[in-house]
Amino acid sequence: RVGHRKDSVHVDVHPDQMAPFLWRTFWGFAFICALSGPAAGADEAACAPFTLTALPPDWACAKSKTLYLIRHAEGTHNEAESAEEARPTHRGVEKHERLFAEHASAWVLLEAATGARYRDPPLTATGSRQAERLFDEMDARSLHIELVTTSPMRRTLQTAHIGIPHLRGAATTPAVATDLLRERVGPYTCDQRVEKSSLASEFAGVDFSEVDEQDWMTSTAQEYGPNEGALLAERAERAVEWLLGRPEQHIAVVSHQHFLRALTKLSVDSPAGGLSFRNAEIQTFHLCERTQQPAATLPGRGPSNRERVGRPHAVQVAALKGGDGVGAHRHIDRE
């Protein structure tokens, strides 16, 4: 029954008719998309090829992955910014006051302030302890991980090697680094990485074949400023496509605050600014590449009233708010 309210239209559907109603709605949108795409009147999301959700999907997937998203543990740049927030040092120095006016406490991470001190920073002692706690959590959960993917930055690589049981001892789980997972590329030295050859000698078990020797992104692919959100969203979608192309199904992804926010910001289920991760926090997601075959035609499957229609982006994300938890927002986000 269709009715009208002051500013909206509502549809009443009897519970017994809900699944068939949603199924017809889904395939109605799918038909429009197949005919002429979103321009024909369908919401862009009805044509979306991916979903990334907190719970395993109960619709048909051409490919599916379980992702364990992990933010790196505390780095020396985090420690420096925390110290600056607690006891500001910019006052009384004109140059520092100008930098502070534009960058707040992150001014201490600029080359003009501290040189290359925080370029590709390592973990602090606190960060190492956080990574050890991550190890304990993952070990206790006995997670099945077939591949570890990581940003090619020291803090993520160290977090992975300390915190992920599958990379310690006699473990043989492969690890692959890619710039798709790195932090937002901005004006801070902590956003820069050292040369690939230096990282490869320090982390010999990691596959760096997808990483260039020089950090060309710092000079030619800045993601800081008015277009930051769009640029990060585009890279997040490319990362999802890359993950879908991998043969492994259970994958750990070790990354950074800004990138993980960009990924989760694609969801209407997440806060407007995306989800915040604490240092060394893990959250679980399920990635699905949709098939054109309806679940009802698959053995043992029928239409589900959890079939989701009308998401606003090509990649949809829902954060797990269960056992993994969601970290409290912190001002320190040059991560």
HELIX and SHEET records of a PDB file:
HELIX    1   1 PRO A   15  GLN A   17  5                                   3    
HELIX    2   2 MET A   18  SER A   36  1                                  19    
HELIX    3   3 PRO A   38  ALA A   40  5                                   3    
HELIX    4   4 GLU A   44  CYS A   47  5                                   4    
HELIX    5   5 THR A   76  ALA A   86  1                                  11    
HELIX    6   6 GLU A   94  HIS A  103  1                                  10    
HELIX    7   7 ALA A  104  LEU A  109  5                                   6    
HELIX    8   8 GLU A  111  THR A  114  1                                   4    
HELIX    9   9 ALA A  125  ARG A  141  1                                  17    
HELIX   10  10 ARG A  154  GLY A  163  1                                  10    
HELIX   11  11 PRO A  165  LEU A  167  5                                   3    
HELIX   12  12 ASP A  179  LEU A  181  5                                   3    
HELIX   13  13 THR A  189  ASP A  191  5                                   3    
HELIX   14  14 LYS A  196  GLU A  202  1                                   7    
HELIX   15  15 TRP A  216  THR A  220  1                                   5    
HELIX   16  16 GLU A  228  GLY A  245  1                                  18    
HELIX   17  17 GLN A  257  THR A  264  1                                   8    
HELIX   18  18 ALA A  295  THR A  297  5                                   3    
SHEET    1   A 2 VAL A   2  HIS A   4  0                                        
SHEET    2   A 2 VAL A   9  VAL A  11 -1                                        
SHEET    1   B 7 PHE A  50  THR A  53  0                                        
SHEET    2   B 7 ILE A 282  ARG A 290 -1                                        
SHEET    3   B 7 CYS A  61  ARG A  71 -1                                        
SHEET    4   B 7 HIS A 250  SER A 255  1                                        
SHEET    5   B 7 LEU A 147  THR A 150  1                                        
SHEET    6   B 7 ALA A 175  ALA A 177  1                                        
SHEET    7   B 7 VAL A 206  ASP A 207  1                                        
END                                                                             
